[in-house]
Amino acid sequence: MRNFTTVKDQIIKIVEPILKESGLKIYEINNYFDFDSDILQILVEDLAKPNKPLDFDDITKSNELISQALDQLEELSDAYMLEIASAGAEKPIKDKDQLIKAIGDYIHLELNKSVNNQNTIEGTLLSYDEVNDSFILGYFLKGQKKKHNFTFNEVKSIRYAVKF
């Protein structure tokens, strides 16, 4: 898609209200070339709870409505494949606001400095302290319940995790 960067804002304006009707929102929009096809990928998540499992019927319905709406956009006259998909169960948490919304969820945290000789911790994000601008993560280490306070700046990477 030669003009993706110029048409991306228009795509968002068209797609957002359609997704909202199904209780979904845009997580990320990508354009790439694969299998000899230009692909417009729209990754979605639940509007209210970002890591809630998505209903396949809602995604399918949204795909059909978005496809029809984007067909009206003259700037997308070149052939492309549309992919509407879940952002995934282990999607990255990109910023502090997304992390605040993840309170109560199980996450994978990679820190800049090690804690108890570990750079990575998986546990439940328990709370956010506005006064100290810090988060509390509850986790288990060798069968013992632990808590770790951290700030978003101490994080190398963070994502949702699946608890086994």
Sequence and secondary structure as in RCSB ss.txt:
>XXXX:A:sequence
MRNFTTVKDQIIKIVEPILKESGLKIYEINNYFDFDSDILQILVEDLAKPNKPLDFDDITKSNELISQALDQLEE
LSDAYMLEIASAGAEKPIKDKDQLIKAIGDYIHLELNKSVNNQNTIEGTLLSYDEVNDSFILGYFLKGQKKKHNF
TFNEVKSIRYAVKF
>XXXX:A:secstr
 TTHHHHHHHHHHHHHHHHHHTTEEEEEEEEEEETTEEEEEEEEEESSSTTS   HHHHHHHHHHHHHHHHT GG
G S  EEEEEE  TT B  SHHHHHHTTTSEEEEEEEEEETTEEEEEEEEEEEETTTTEEEEEEEETTEEEEEEE
 GGGEEEEEE    
